[in-house]
Amino acid sequence: MIDLHGKWALVTGASRGIGRCTSLALAKQGCNLVLHSRHKESLESLKKEAEQEGVRVFALQQDFAVPGAADELLKKVAKQGIEIDILFNNAAVNLSVDRENAGLPLHYALGTQEEYQQTMQVNVIVPALLSCRLIPRMRERGYGRIVNLTSGIHGSCDHLAYSISKGAIDKLSGDLAEEVEGSGVAVSAVGPGWCQTYLGGEGAKDTVENTCPGMLVPVCMEEGSNGKYFDAQDFAGLTLEEAVERGKTYHKR
């Protein structure tokens, strides 16, 4: 199992839910963190908690809905003299959930151009650009891990923009995995399950806590994670070591 001590992970959308849980799990493994959120103040408590594990932590603010956001975030990372070893593309929006929570009608025919544009910008374009900007240096160093959060959402036209964006993330993950094969870099997709988060809602069957250690499996596997899809809930209740062992023979898609 790969030792994460001293490595740097960038976790987007880290302030709550799956991003927060993943960040703390990484910190417990000795991994330094660059935490991203739209609002820096929302990262304060997470930063303090992660630092208690003895790791270095930087909190950075960036609105991914703004064009050029990926490059702006990476400029801020570079100013700290940090080389990113691990990227968790966790940040995402589902604007149909926002409409539903506001008591507005929820139907695919009501989706707007702005909704589709913002969803693709945050959920696909930013992850694609972050990945493509970081991969060259990862290849030069002979190690890198990119984990793209996907979704098992199917047949839900009312969430069509979100569903399309996650289909694009699967395509991105597969194509980049072919590109980096044999380089020491691995690109994987992880489905966290239907979790009790802002996006998943209170009626979801899975808990955020059960996404770990599964979220860390593709990061900690020495080899064999490239191009794979992992269902984080399949590793619930295991130690990280046990989860990594299971990951070696895991072929779910």
Secondary structure, DSSP 8 states (H G I E B T S, - for coil): ----TT-EEEETT-SSHHHHHHHHHHHHTT-EEEEEESSGGGGHHHHHHHHTTT--EEEEE--TTSTTHHHHHHHHHHHTT---SEEEE-----HHHHHHHTT----GGG--HHHHHHHHIIIIIHHHHHHHHHHHHHHHHT-EEEEEE-----S-GGGHHHHHHHHHHHHHHHHHHHHHTTTTEEEEEEE--SBSSTTT-TT-SB-GGGGTTGGGHHHH-SSS-TT-EEEGGGGTT--HHHHHHHHTT----
